[in-house]
Amino acid sequence: MNLPEPEYQIIPEGTYEFRITAEPEVKKTSYQKNGQTVASKYVKVKLAVRLSAGSRERNYTENFFCHEQRYRDLLAALGGRQSEDGQFHTPDSFRVVGMTFEAKLVHVPDKRDPSITRTRIQDIKVQKEEDDIPPPAEGTEDDGVPF
């Protein structure tokens, strides 16, 4: 029995919360800039996104290129750092499974072939770890109990 090919389902444009489902992988690549080949890296991230409350999560994979400014906030939250010379460096390994961030999905035509639609993540908002911990109530002191 032959099963039909799965239908490609595009995620509708909108703002969603994404959850990282696997440790990101750092991959090497290159691109052309002013006629010269420039070495670069990208981070391959496996994500889950829920389109609406109560719906099942959809798995999604995105490549975040280190040389693109729009991904710097997310890559920094994953552990990347910008050096003094302006280069962005990622760690060799990550420990971020379960981390969430909010971002907007948009669909844009491919630069070379407008008949192809590419899904892009924009306006990435990563919640800072410090924001997750509420400040202590006023007038309270540490009771010295270790965790």
N, CA, C and O atoms as a MOPAC input file, in Angstrom:
PM7 MOZYME 1SCF
protein

 N      0.84700 1    -1.17800 1     0.00000 1
 C      0.00000 1     0.00000 1     0.00000 1
 C      0.89400 1     1.24300 1     0.00000 1
 O      1.74800 1     1.40300 1     0.87200 1
 N      0.69200 1     2.10100 1    -0.96400 1
 C      1.45300 1     3.33800 1    -1.05000 1
 C      0.67500 1     4.46600 1    -0.40400 1
 O     -0.48300 1     4.72000 1    -0.73700 1
 N      1.32700 1     5.13000 1     0.51700 1
 C      0.70900 1     6.28100 1     1.15900 1
 C      1.00900 1     7.53800 1     0.35900 1
 O      2.07400 1     7.63700 1    -0.25100 1
 N      0.09600 1     8.49600 1     0.34700 1
 C      0.37100 1     9.74200 1    -0.38500 1
 C      1.48900 1    10.51500 1     0.30100 1
 O      1.71100 1    10.38000 1     1.50400 1
 N      2.18100 1    11.32000 1    -0.48100 1
 C      3.22400 1    12.18300 1     0.05900 1
 C      2.58900 1    13.14300 1     1.05700 1
 O      1.48500 1    13.63700 1     0.82200 1
 N      3.28100 1    13.41800 1     2.18400 1
 C      2.69400 1    14.37700 1     3.14000 1
 C      2.60800 1    15.75800 1     2.51400 1
 O      3.50300 1    16.19100 1     1.78800 1
 N      1.52700 1    16.42800 1     2.80700 1
 C      1.32100 1    17.77000 1     2.26600 1
 C      2.12900 1    18.76400 1     3.08200 1
 O      2.07000 1    18.76800 1     4.31200 1
 N      2.88100 1    19.60300 1     2.38700 1
 C      3.65800 1    20.64400 1     3.06100 1
 C      2.68700 1    21.67700 1     3.60200 1
 O      1.89300 1    22.24500 1     2.85200 1
 N      2.75100 1    21.92000 1     4.90000 1
 C      1.86300 1    22.89400 1     5.51300 1
 C      2.67600 1    24.08800 1     5.97800 1
 O      3.58400 1    23.96300 1     6.80000 1
 N      2.33700 1    25.22900 1     5.44700 1
 C      3.04400 1    26.44400 1     5.80600 1
 C      2.41900 1    27.02300 1     7.08100 1
 O      1.19500 1    27.05000 1     7.21300 1
 N      3.23300 1    27.47500 1     7.99400 1
 C      2.73600 1    28.08800 1     9.22800 1
 C      2.27200 1    29.49700 1     8.87600 1
 O      3.02700 1    30.25400 1     8.26600 1
 N      1.05900 1    29.86200 1     9.24300 1
 C      0.55600 1    31.19800 1     8.89500 1
 C      1.40300 1    32.31000 1     9.51500 1
 O      2.01700 1    32.12900 1    10.56600 1
 N      1.42300 1    33.46300 1     8.84200 1
 C      2.13100 1    34.61000 1     9.38900 1
 C      1.49900 1    35.00500 1    10.71500 1
 O      0.28700 1    34.88500 1    10.89800 1
 N      2.32800 1    35.47500 1    11.63200 1
 C      1.82600 1    35.90700 1    12.92600 1
 C      2.92500 1    35.86500 1    13.96800 1
 O      4.05500 1    35.47900 1    13.66900 1
 N      2.60300 1    36.25800 1    15.18200 1
 C      3.54900 1    36.24600 1    16.29000 1
 C      3.27500 1    35.00900 1    17.12800 1
 O      2.13500 1    34.74700 1    17.51400 1
 N      4.33000 1    34.24900 1    17.40800 1
 C      4.20500 1    32.98900 1    18.11800 1
 C      5.28300 1    32.87100 1    19.19300 1
 O      6.28300 1    33.58900 1    19.17700 1
 N      5.05200 1    31.94800 1    20.12300 1
 C      6.08200 1    31.59300 1    21.08900 1
 C      6.71500 1    30.28800 1    20.61800 1
 O      6.01800 1    29.31100 1    20.34600 1
 N      8.03900 1    30.28300 1    20.52700 1
 C      8.78800 1    29.11900 1    20.07200 1
 C      9.50900 1    28.48700 1    21.25500 1
 O      9.93900 1    29.18200 1    22.17500 1
 N      9.63900 1    27.16300 1    21.22300 1
 C     10.36600 1    26.43600 1    22.25400 1
 C     11.45300 1    25.62600 1    21.56600 1
 O     11.18700 1    24.93900 1    20.57900 1
 N     12.67900 1    25.70300 1    22.08200 1
 C     13.79800 1    24.94800 1    21.51100 1
 C     13.67800 1    23.50300 1    21.98100 1
 O     13.59700 1    23.24000 1    23.18100 1
 N     13.66800 1    22.55700 1    21.02100 1
 C     13.41700 1    21.15200 1    21.34400 1
 C     14.65500 1    20.26700 1    21.30600 1
 O     14.59400 1    19.11500 1    21.73700 1
 N     15.76500 1    20.76900 1    20.80700 1
 C     17.01100 1    19.99400 1    20.74900 1
 C     18.18100 1    20.96600 1    20.83900 1
 O     18.05000 1    22.14600 1    20.51400 1
 N     19.31800 1    20.45900 1    21.28200 1
 C     20.49200 1    21.33000 1    21.36900 1
 C     20.86800 1    21.81500 1    19.96200 1
 O     20.99300 1    21.00200 1    19.04600 1
 N     21.04700 1    23.12000 1    19.78000 1
 C     21.40800 1    23.67400 1    18.47700 1
 C     22.75800 1    23.15100 1    17.98500 1
 O     23.64000 1    22.82400 1    18.77900 1
 N     22.89800 1    23.07900 1    16.66100 1
 C     24.13700 1    22.64100 1    16.03700 1
 C     24.78600 1    23.83000 1    15.32500 1
 O     24.10400 1    24.58900 1    14.63600 1
 N     26.09800 1    23.99400 1    15.49000 1
 C     26.82900 1    25.04700 1    14.78800 1
 C     27.38800 1    24.43800 1    13.50300 1
 O     28.07600 1    23.41800 1    13.54400 1
 N     27.09300 1    25.06100 1    12.36700 1
 C     27.53000 1    24.58600 1    11.05400 1
 C     28.36100 1    25.66900 1    10.37700 1
 O     28.10600 1    26.85900 1    10.56000 1
 N     29.35000 1    25.25800 1     9.59900 1
 C     30.16300 1    26.20800 1     8.84300 1
 C     29.59400 1    26.36700 1     7.44300 1
 O     29.06300 1    25.42200 1     6.85900 1
 N     29.71400 1    27.58300 1     6.91400 1
 C     29.23600 1    27.87800 1     5.57400 1
 C     30.05200 1    29.04600 1     5.01800 1
 O     30.99800 1    29.50500 1     5.65900 1
 N     29.69700 1    29.51200 1     3.85600 1
 C     30.33000 1    30.70800 1     3.28500 1
 C     29.28600 1    31.43100 1     2.43500 1
 O     28.28200 1    30.84500 1     2.03100 1
 N     29.53900 1    32.69800 1     2.17300 1
 C     28.64900 1    33.49500 1     1.33800 1
 C     29.48400 1    34.48500 1     0.54200 1
 O     30.64300 1    34.73800 1     0.87200 1
 N     28.89100 1    35.04600 1    -0.50800 1
 C     29.57300 1    36.00000 1    -1.36200 1
 C     29.26900 1    37.41900 1    -0.90800 1
 O     28.11000 1    37.78100 1    -0.70900 1
 N     30.32700 1    38.22600 1    -0.74600 1
 C     30.16100 1    39.63300 1    -0.39800 1
 C     31.17000 1    40.42600 1    -1.21800 1
 O     32.37800 1    40.21400 1    -1.11200 1
 N     30.66200 1    41.33800 1    -2.03400 1
 C     31.50400 1    42.16700 1    -2.90800 1
 C     32.43800 1    41.31600 1    -3.75800 1
 O     33.60600 1    41.65800 1    -3.94700 1
 N     31.90800 1    40.19500 1    -4.27400 1
 C     32.69400 1    39.33300 1    -5.15700 1
 C     33.69500 1    38.42800 1    -4.45700 1
 O     34.44100 1    37.70800 1    -5.12100 1
 N     33.72500 1    38.45100 1    -3.12900 1
 C     34.65700 1    37.60600 1    -2.38900 1
 C     33.89100 1    36.61300 1    -1.52500 1
 O     32.79000 1    36.90000 1    -1.05400 1
 N     34.48400 1    35.45100 1    -1.32400 1
 C     33.88800 1    34.43100 1    -0.47200 1
 C     34.26700 1    34.70300 1     0.97500 1
 O     35.44300 1    34.85900 1     1.30300 1
 N     33.26400 1    34.75900 1     1.83100 1
 C     33.46800 1    35.03800 1     3.24600 1
 C     33.03300 1    33.81000 1     4.04200 1
 O     31.92000 1    33.31500 1     3.86700 1
 N     33.91100 1    33.32400 1     4.91300 1
 C     33.57100 1    32.18900 1     5.76500 1
 C     32.60800 1    32.65400 1     6.85400 1
 O     32.73700 1    33.75900 1     7.38200 1
 N     31.65900 1    31.81100 1     7.17700 1
 C     30.68300 1    32.16000 1     8.19200 1
 C     30.19900 1    30.89300 1     8.88800 1
 O     30.59800 1    29.78300 1     8.53700 1
 N     29.33500 1    31.07900 1     9.87800 1
 C     28.71300 1    29.96100 1    10.57800 1
 C     27.22700 1    30.24900 1    10.71000 1
 O     26.78700 1    31.39700 1    10.65800 1
 N     26.47800 1    29.18800 1    10.87900 1
 C     25.07700 1    29.34700 1    11.23200 1
 C     24.73200 1    28.33300 1    12.30700 1
 O     25.42600 1    27.33300 1    12.49100 1
 N     23.65300 1    28.61000 1    13.00600 1
 C     23.20500 1    27.73400 1    14.07500 1
 C     21.87900 1    27.12800 1    13.63800 1
 O     20.90700 1    27.84000 1    13.38800 1
 N     21.85400 1    25.80500 1    13.54900 1
 C     20.64100 1    25.08000 1    13.16700 1
 C     19.87400 1    24.76200 1    14.44800 1
 O     20.37200 1    24.05200 1    15.32100 1
 N     18.65200 1    25.29900 1    14.55100 1
 C     17.86400 1    25.18900 1    15.76800 1
 C     16.54900 1    24.47600 1    15.45300 1
 O     15.83600 1    24.84800 1    14.52100 1
 N     16.24000 1    23.45000 1    16.24100 1
 C     14.96400 1    22.74900 1    16.10700 1
 C     14.00200 1    23.34400 1    17.12500 1
 O     14.30200 1    23.43900 1    18.31500 1
 N     12.83400 1    23.74200 1    16.62100 1
 C     11.85900 1    24.46900 1    17.42700 1
 C     10.50300 1    23.77900 1    17.38500 1
 O     10.21700 1    22.98300 1    16.49000 1
 N      9.68500 1    24.09900 1    18.36100 1
 C      8.27400 1    23.71500 1    18.35000 1
 C      7.47300 1    24.99500 1    18.49900 1
 O      7.84700 1    25.89300 1    19.25300 1
 N      6.37600 1    25.06600 1    17.77700 1
 C      5.51900 1    26.24200 1    17.85200 1
 C      4.07100 1    25.76500 1    17.94500 1
 O      3.66700 1    24.82200 1    17.26300 1
 N      3.31100 1    26.42300 1    18.78800 1
 C      1.88200 1    26.12100 1    18.93900 1
 C      1.12900 1    27.27100 1    18.27900 1
 O      1.30400 1    28.43100 1    18.65100 1
 N      0.28300 1    26.94200 1    17.29000 1
 C     -0.38800 1    27.98100 1    16.52000 1
 C     -1.53800 1    28.63500 1    17.27000 1
 O     -1.85700 1    29.79900 1    17.02700 1
 N     -2.15900 1    27.89900 1    18.17400 1
 C     -3.23000 1    28.47200 1    18.98100 1
 C     -3.33700 1    27.67400 1    20.26900 1
 O     -2.83100 1    26.55600 1    20.35800 1
 N     -3.99400 1    28.25000 1    21.26200 1
 C     -4.15400 1    27.56200 1    22.55100 1
 C     -4.88300 1    26.24100 1    22.32300 1
 O     -5.91600 1    26.19900 1    21.65400 1
 N     -4.34500 1    25.18200 1    22.87600 1
 C     -4.97200 1    23.87500 1    22.75500 1
 C     -4.60100 1    23.10000 1    21.50500 1
 O     -4.93300 1    21.91900 1    21.39700 1
 N     -3.91700 1    23.73500 1    20.55300 1
 C     -3.52500 1    23.00900 1    19.34200 1
 C     -2.22800 1    22.23800 1    19.59200 1
 O     -1.50400 1    22.52100 1    20.54600 1
 N     -1.94700 1    21.28000 1    18.74000 1
 C     -0.71300 1    20.50900 1    18.89100 1
 C      0.47300 1    21.36200 1    18.45500 1
 O      0.33000 1    22.28600 1    17.65400 1
 N      1.64500 1    21.03700 1    18.99500 1
 C      2.85200 1    21.75900 1    18.59900 1
 C      3.31000 1    21.27200 1    17.23100 1
 O      3.22500 1    20.08400 1    16.92000 1
 N      3.78800 1    22.19200 1    16.43100 1
 C      4.38100 1    21.84700 1    15.13700 1
 C      5.88400 1    21.98800 1    15.26300 1
 O      6.38300 1    22.94900 1    15.84900 1
 N      6.59700 1    21.03200 1    14.71300 1
 C      8.05600 1    21.09500 1    14.72700 1
 C      8.52100 1    21.94300 1    13.55600 1
 O      7.91300 1    21.94900 1    12.48600 1
 N      9.60300 1    22.65100 1    13.78400 1
 C     10.08300 1    23.63800 1    12.82000 1
 C     11.58800 1    23.73300 1    12.98600 1
 O     12.07800 1    23.74300 1    14.11500 1
 N     12.32700 1    23.80300 1    11.90600 1
 C     13.77600 1    23.96200 1    11.97400 1
 C     14.14200 1    25.28200 1    11.30300 1
 O     13.64900 1    25.59300 1    10.21900 1
 N     15.00000 1    26.04500 1    11.94600 1
 C     15.43400 1    27.33800 1    11.40900 1
 C     16.94200 1    27.43800 1    11.50100 1
 O     17.55300 1    26.97000 1    12.46200 1
 N     17.53500 1    28.05200 1    10.49200 1
 C     18.97400 1    28.33000 1    10.49800 1
 C     19.17000 1    29.80700 1    10.78900 1
 O     18.67800 1    30.66800 1    10.05900 1
 N     19.89700 1    30.09300 1    11.87000 1
 C     20.17800 1    31.47100 1    12.25800 1
 C     21.62600 1    31.78400 1    11.89300 1
 O     22.55300 1    31.23000 1    12.48300 1
 N     21.81700 1    32.67100 1    10.92100 1
 C     23.15600 1    32.99200 1    10.43800 1
 C     23.82400 1    34.01900 1    11.34400 1
 O     23.25700 1    35.07300 1    11.63300 1
 N     25.02900 1    33.69700 1    11.78400 1
 C     25.74500 1    34.53600 1    12.75700 1
 C     26.06100 1    35.92800 1    12.21400 1
 O     26.16600 1    36.87800 1    12.98900 1
 N     26.21600 1    36.06400 1    10.89300 1
 C     26.56900 1    37.37200 1    10.33400 1
 C     25.34800 1    38.26600 1    10.11200 1
 O     25.50800 1    39.41300 1     9.69500 1
 N     24.13200 1    37.77600 1    10.37600 1
 C     22.93300 1    38.58500 1    10.18600 1
 C     22.52100 1    39.23800 1    11.50700 1
 O     22.27300 1    38.55400 1    12.50000 1
 N     22.45300 1    40.55000 1    11.50200 1
 C     22.16800 1    41.33400 1    12.69900 1
 C     20.83300 1    40.95700 1    13.35100 1
 O     20.70600 1    41.00900 1    14.57500 1
 N     19.84700 1    40.58300 1    12.54700 1
 C     18.50900 1    40.31800 1    13.09000 1
 C     18.46100 1    39.11800 1    14.02300 1
 O     17.50000 1    38.97000 1    14.77800 1
 N     19.47600 1    38.25600 1    13.99100 1
 C     19.49400 1    37.06900 1    14.84200 1
 C     20.38300 1    37.22900 1    16.06800 1
 O     20.47900 1    36.30600 1    16.87700 1
 N     21.03300 1    38.37400 1    16.22600 1
 C     22.01500 1    38.54700 1    17.30200 1
 C     21.41300 1    38.39000 1    18.70300 1
 O     22.04400 1    37.78900 1    19.57300 1
 N     20.21100 1    38.91600 1    18.93800 1
 C     19.60300 1    38.79800 1    20.27100 1
 C     19.38100 1    37.34300 1    20.65000 1
 O     19.67500 1    36.93500 1    21.77300 1
 N     18.86100 1    36.56500 1    19.71300 1
 C     18.61700 1    35.15500 1    20.00100 1
 C     19.93200 1    34.40200 1    20.17300 1
 O     20.07600 1    33.61500 1    21.10900 1
 N     20.88300 1    34.63400 1    19.28600 1
 C     22.16700 1    33.93500 1    19.39700 1
 C     22.89900 1    34.31900 1    20.67900 1
 O     23.58400 1    33.48500 1    21.27200 1
 N     22.76400 1    35.56000 1    21.10900 1
 C     23.37200 1    35.97100 1    22.37900 1
 C     22.69900 1    35.24000 1    23.54200 1
 O     23.37400 1    34.82500 1    24.48400 1
 N     21.38100 1    35.08000 1    23.48400 1
 C     20.67400 1    34.35600 1    24.54000 1
 C     21.07000 1    32.88300 1    24.56500 1
 O     21.01700 1    32.23900 1    25.61300 1
 N     21.46400 1    32.35500 1    23.41400 1
 C     21.91200 1    30.96500 1    23.34300 1
 C     23.35100 1    30.80200 1    23.84000 1
 O     23.81100 1    29.67700 1    24.03100 1
 N     24.06300 1    31.90900 1    24.05200 1
 C     25.42800 1    31.84100 1    24.56600 1
 C     26.47000 1    32.45500 1    23.65800 1
 O     27.65800 1    32.40400 1    23.97400 1
 N     26.06300 1    33.03400 1    22.53600 1
 C     27.01200 1    33.67500 1    21.62900 1
 C     27.45600 1    35.03000 1    22.15600 1
 O     26.76000 1    35.66000 1    22.95300 1
 N     28.61900 1    35.46600 1    21.70400 1
 C     29.17400 1    36.75500 1    22.14600 1
 C     29.80500 1    37.47500 1    20.95600 1
 O     30.35700 1    36.85500 1    20.04700 1
 N     29.70500 1    38.80600 1    20.99200 1
 C     30.33200 1    39.62500 1    19.96400 1
 C     31.69100 1    40.08600 1    20.47200 1
 O     31.80400 1    40.60300 1    21.58300 1
 N     32.72200 1    39.89600 1    19.65300 1
 C     34.06500 1    40.30800 1    20.05100 1
 C     34.27700 1    41.78700 1    19.72400 1
 O     33.43600 1    42.42000 1    19.08600 1
 N     35.40100 1    42.31900 1    20.16500 1
 C     35.69900 1    43.73700 1    19.94100 1
 C     35.81300 1    44.08800 1    18.46500 1
 O     35.54200 1    45.22400 1    18.07500 1
 N     36.21800 1    43.11100 1    17.63000 1
 C     36.35500 1    43.38500 1    16.19800 1
 C     35.01700 1    43.29300 1    15.45200 1
 O     34.97800 1    43.42800 1    14.22900 1
 N     33.91100 1    43.06200 1    16.19400 1
 C     32.59000 1    43.03600 1    15.58800 1
 C     32.13500 1    41.66000 1    15.13800 1
 O     30.98200 1    41.49800 1    14.73800 1
 N     33.00700 1    40.66800 1    15.19100 1
 C     32.64000 1    39.30800 1    14.80400 1
 C     31.77400 1    38.68000 1    15.88600 1
 O     31.96700 1    38.93900 1    17.07400 1
 N     30.82800 1    37.86200 1    15.47600 1
 C     29.95300 1    37.19500 1    16.43900 1
 C     30.39000 1    35.74700 1    16.56000 1
 O     30.52000 1    35.04500 1    15.55700 1
 N     30.61400 1    35.30500 1    17.77700 1
 C     31.11400 1    33.95400 1    18.02700 1
 C     30.07000 1    33.15800 1    18.80600 1
 O     29.44500 1    33.66900 1    19.73500 1
 N     29.89500 1    31.90200 1    18.41300 1
 C     28.96500 1    31.01600 1    19.11200 1
 C     29.75600 1    29.98500 1    19.89400 1
 O     30.88100 1    29.65400 1    19.52200 1
 N     29.18400 1    29.47500 1    20.97000 1
 C     29.88700 1    28.42800 1    21.71700 1
 C     29.91000 1    27.12900 1    20.91000 1
 O     29.13900 1    26.96400 1    19.96500 1
 N     30.79300 1    26.21800 1    21.28700 1
 C     30.87200 1    24.93200 1    20.60100 1
 C     29.68000 1    24.04700 1    20.92700 1
 O     29.29600 1    23.20100 1    20.12000 1
 N     29.09400 1    24.23300 1    22.09700 1
 C     27.91300 1    23.45500 1    22.47300 1
 C     26.94700 1    24.33700 1    23.24900 1
 O     27.32200 1    25.38200 1    23.78000 1
 N     25.71400 1    23.89800 1    23.30300 1
 C     24.65300 1    24.66600 1    23.93600 1
 C     23.94600 1    23.80500 1    24.97500 1
 O     24.00600 1    22.57600 1    24.92200 1
 N     23.27900 1    24.45500 1    25.91300 1
 C     22.39400 1    23.77800 1    26.86600 1
 C     21.15300 1    24.64500 1    27.01300 1
 O     20.97300 1    25.33700 1    28.01400 1
 N     20.31200 1    24.59300 1    26.00500 1
 C     19.16600 1    25.50100 1    25.97400 1
 C     17.84400 1    24.80000 1    25.65000 1
 O     16.85900 1    25.46800 1    25.33700 1
 N     17.80500 1    23.47300 1    25.71900 1
 C     16.56100 1    22.76900 1    25.42200 1
 C     15.48100 1    23.25200 1    26.38700 1
 O     15.69900 1    23.30000 1    27.59700 1
 N     14.32600 1    23.60400 1    25.85100 1
 C     13.22000 1    24.10200 1    26.65800 1
 C     13.12600 1    25.61300 1    26.70900 1
 O     12.10300 1    26.15600 1    27.12700 1
 N     14.19100 1    26.30800 1    26.28400 1
 C     14.16500 1    27.77400 1    26.27100 1
 C     13.07900 1    28.24900 1    25.30000 1
 O     12.86200 1    27.63500 1    24.25500 1
 N     12.40400 1    29.34200 1    25.64900 1
 C     11.36400 1    29.88700 1    24.77500 1
 C     11.69200 1    31.31600 1    24.37000 1
 O     12.41100 1    32.02700 1    25.07300 1
 N     11.15700 1    31.72300 1    23.23200 1
 C     11.26100 1    33.10200 1    22.77600 1
 C     10.05200 1    33.40100 1    21.90800 1
 O      9.42900 1    32.49800 1    21.34900 1
 N      9.73300 1    34.66900 1    21.80500 1
 C      8.61900 1    35.10500 1    20.97300 1
 C      9.17600 1    35.72800 1    19.71100 1
 O     10.17500 1    36.44600 1    19.75000 1
 N      8.52400 1    35.45100 1    18.58400 1
 C      8.98100 1    36.01800 1    17.31100 1
 C      7.81900 1    36.05900 1    16.32800 1
 O      6.79300 1    35.40500 1    16.51000 1
 N      8.01500 1    36.83700 1    15.30200 1
 C      7.02100 1    36.99800 1    14.25300 1
 C      7.45500 1    36.18300 1    13.03700 1
 O      8.60800 1    36.26300 1    12.61400 1
 N      6.53300 1    35.40000 1    12.47600 1
 C      6.80000 1    34.66200 1    11.24000 1
 C      6.22800 1    35.44800 1    10.06500 1
 O      5.08000 1    35.89000 1    10.10900 1
 N      7.02300 1    35.62000 1     9.02500 1
 C      6.56400 1    36.27200 1     7.79700 1
 C      6.98200 1    35.41500 1     6.60900 1
 O      7.93000 1    34.63400 1     6.69800 1
 N      6.27600 1    35.56600 1     5.51000 1
 C      6.58800 1    34.84700 1     4.28600 1
 C      7.06000 1    35.84700 1     3.24300 1
 O      6.37600 1    36.83000 1     2.95800 1
 N      8.23300 1    35.59200 1     2.67500 1
 C      8.79900 1    36.49200 1     1.67000 1
 C      9.17400 1    35.67800 1     0.43500 1
 O      9.53700 1    34.50700 1     0.54800 1
 N      9.08500 1    36.29800 1    -0.74700 1
 C      9.49500 1    35.57400 1    -1.95500 1
 C     11.01600 1    35.41400 1    -1.98500 1
 O     11.74700 1    36.28600 1    -1.51500 1
 N     11.47700 1    34.31200 1    -2.53100 1
 C     12.90200 1    34.06100 1    -2.68600 1
 C     13.50800 1    35.11800 1    -3.60700 1
 O     12.87500 1    35.54300 1    -4.57300 1
 N     14.73500 1    35.54000 1    -3.30200 1
 C     15.39000 1    36.59000 1    -4.09600 1
 C     15.65000 1    36.14600 1    -5.53300 1
 O     15.53400 1    36.94100 1    -6.46500 1
 N     15.99800 1    34.88200 1    -5.70300 1
 C     16.34300 1    34.38500 1    -7.04600 1
 C     15.13900 1    33.84500 1    -7.80900 1
 O     15.08800 1    33.93600 1    -9.03600 1
 N     14.16500 1    33.28100 1    -7.08600 1
 C     12.99600 1    32.67300 1    -7.72300 1
 C     11.74000 1    33.10300 1    -6.97100 1
 O     11.37600 1    32.47700 1    -5.97600 1
 N     11.06900 1    34.16900 1    -7.43400 1
 C      9.90100 1    34.69600 1    -6.72500 1
 C      8.74200 1    33.70100 1    -6.60000 1
 O      7.81800 1    33.94100 1    -5.82400 1
 N      8.77100 1    32.59600 1    -7.34400 1
 C      7.69400 1    31.60400 1    -7.21500 1
 C      7.85900 1    30.77100 1    -5.94500 1
 O      6.94500 1    30.03800 1    -5.56400 1
 N      9.02000 1    30.87600 1    -5.28300 1
 C      9.29400 1    30.15000 1    -4.04200 1
 C      9.09800 1    31.09800 1    -2.87100 1
 O      9.58900 1    32.22700 1    -2.88900 1
 N      8.37800 1    30.63700 1    -1.85100 1
 C      8.14700 1    31.44100 1    -0.65400 1
 C      9.04200 1    30.93800 1     0.46100 1
 O      9.12100 1    29.73400 1     0.70700 1
 N      9.71500 1    31.85700 1     1.13500 1
 C     10.56900 1    31.52100 1     2.27300 1
 C      9.91200 1    32.04300 1     3.54900 1
 O      9.37100 1    33.14900 1     3.57500 1
 N      9.96600 1    31.23800 1     4.59700 1
 C      9.45200 1    31.66400 1     5.89400 1
 C     10.61300 1    32.22700 1     6.68800 1
 O     11.66300 1    31.59400 1     6.79200 1
 N     10.43100 1    33.41500 1     7.24800 1
 C     11.49100 1    34.07500 1     8.01700 1
 C     10.98300 1    34.39800 1     9.41300 1
 O      9.81100 1    34.71800 1     9.61000 1
 N     11.89000 1    34.30900 1    10.37500 1
 C     11.59200 1    34.70900 1    11.74200 1
 C     12.12800 1    36.11400 1    11.93600 1
 O     13.29100 1    36.38500 1    11.63800 1
 N     11.28200 1    37.01700 1    12.43700 1
 C     11.66900 1    38.40700 1    12.65700 1
 C     11.23300 1    38.85200 1    14.04500 1
 O     10.46400 1    38.16700 1    14.71900 1
 N     11.73200 1    40.00000 1    14.45800 1
 C     11.33100 1    40.62600 1    15.72300 1
 C     11.43200 1    39.64500 1    16.89000 1
 O     10.47300 1    39.45400 1    17.63800 1
 N     12.59500 1    39.03300 1    17.03600 1
 C     12.81700 1    38.03500 1    18.07900 1
 C     12.92300 1    38.72400 1    19.42800 1
 O     13.69800 1    39.66400 1    19.60000 1
 N     12.13700 1    38.24700 1    20.38200 1
 C     12.16300 1    38.79400 1    21.74300 1
 C     12.44700 1    37.64700 1    22.70400 1
 O     11.61200 1    36.76700 1    22.91400 1
 N     13.63000 1    37.67700 1    23.27600 1
 C     14.03900 1    36.64700 1    24.22000 1
 C     13.85700 1    37.20300 1    25.61500 1
 O     14.31600 1    38.30500 1    25.91600 1
 N     13.18600 1    36.44300 1    26.47000 1
 C     13.01900 1    36.88100 1    27.85800 1
 C     14.32500 1    36.62400 1    28.58300 1
 O     14.85200 1    35.51200 1    28.56500 1
 N     14.83700 1    37.65300 1    29.21700 1
 C     16.09200 1    37.54900 1    29.96000 1
 C     15.88700 1    36.68200 1    31.19100 1
 O     14.81800 1    36.69100 1    31.80100 1
 N     16.93000 1    35.92900 1    31.55100 1
 C     16.83200 1    35.05000 1    32.70900 1
 C     16.50800 1    35.83500 1    33.97700 1
 O     15.75000 1    35.35900 1    34.82200 1
 N     17.07500 1    37.03400 1    34.11600 1
 C     16.82800 1    37.82200 1    35.32000 1
 C     15.35400 1    38.17000 1    35.45900 1
 O     14.85400 1    38.31800 1    36.57500 1
 N     14.65100 1    38.30100 1    34.33100 1
 C     13.24000 1    38.65700 1    34.36000 1
 C     12.37900 1    37.52100 1    34.90200 1
 O     11.26000 1    37.75600 1    35.35900 1
 N     12.89000 1    36.29600 1    34.85500 1
 C     12.12000 1    35.14100 1    35.31400 1
 C     12.03000 1    35.07700 1    36.83100 1
 O     11.12900 1    34.43500 1    37.37100 1
 N     12.95000 1    35.73300 1    37.52100 1
 C     13.01200 1    35.65700 1    38.97700 1
 C     12.46900 1    36.95700 1    39.55700 1
 O     13.05700 1    38.01700 1    39.34500 1
 N     11.34800 1    36.89200 1    40.29000 1
 C     10.82400 1    38.12900 1    40.86000 1
 C     11.74400 1    38.65400 1    41.95000 1
 O     12.40600 1    37.86300 1    42.62100 1
 N     11.80300 1    39.96800 1    42.14500 1
 C     12.65000 1    40.51700 1    43.20000 1
 C     12.09600 1    40.11600 1    44.56600 1
 O     10.89700 1    39.86900 1    44.69300 1
 N     12.94900 1    40.04800 1    45.58700 1
 C     12.44800 1    39.68600 1    46.91400 1
 C     11.49000 1    40.75500 1    47.42700 1
 O     11.61400 1    41.93400 1    47.09600 1
 N     10.53700 1    40.31600 1    48.24000 1
 C      9.57700 1    41.26000 1    48.81400 1
 C     10.31200 1    42.22000 1    49.73600 1
 O     11.27800 1    41.84900 1    50.40200 1
 N      9.84400 1    43.44800 1    49.76200 1
 C     10.49600 1    44.46300 1    50.57900 1
 C     10.42100 1    44.07700 1    52.06100 1
 O      9.37700 1    43.63500 1    52.54300 1
 N     11.53200 1    44.24800 1    52.77200 1
 C     11.57000 1    43.95300 1    54.19700 1
 C     11.88400 1    42.50100 1    54.51800 1
 O     11.87900 1    42.11800 1    55.68800 1
 N     12.15900 1    41.67800 1    53.49800 1
 C     12.50400 1    40.27500 1    53.77400 1
 C     14.01000 1    40.10200 1    53.69800 1
 O     14.69300 1    40.82400 1    52.97100 1
 N     14.51200 1    39.15500 1    54.44300 1
 C     15.93600 1    38.87600 1    54.44200 1
 C     16.16500 1    37.42600 1    54.08200 1
 O     15.26500 1    36.59500 1    54.20400 1
 N     17.38200 1    37.12400 1    53.63500 1
 C     17.76100 1    35.74700 1    53.33600 1
 C     17.78900 1    34.97600 1    54.64000 1
 O     18.41900 1    35.40400 1    55.60700 1
 N     17.10100 1    33.82800 1    54.66900 1
 C     17.07100 1    33.05500 1    55.90800 1
 C     18.24800 1    32.08200 1    56.01300 1
 O     18.32800 1    31.30000 1    56.96100 1
 N     19.15000 1    32.13100 1    55.05100 1
 C     20.36600 1    31.32100 1    55.11900 1
 C     20.16900 1    29.85400 1    54.79400 1
 O     21.09800 1    29.06700 1    54.97200 1
 N     19.01100 1    29.46100 1    54.33100 1
 C     18.77800 1    28.05200 1    54.00300 1
 C     19.32500 1    27.79000 1    52.61600 1
 O     18.92000 1    28.45000 1    51.65900 1
 N     20.26200 1    26.81600 1    52.48400 1
 C     20.80500 1    26.51100 1    51.14900 1
 C     19.78400 1    25.76500 1    50.30900 1
 O     18.87600 1    25.12700 1    50.84100 1
 N     19.93300 1    25.84500 1    49.02300 1
 C     19.04200 1    25.13000 1    48.11300 1
 C     19.41400 1    23.67800 1    48.05100 1
 O     18.77600 1    22.90800 1    47.33300 1

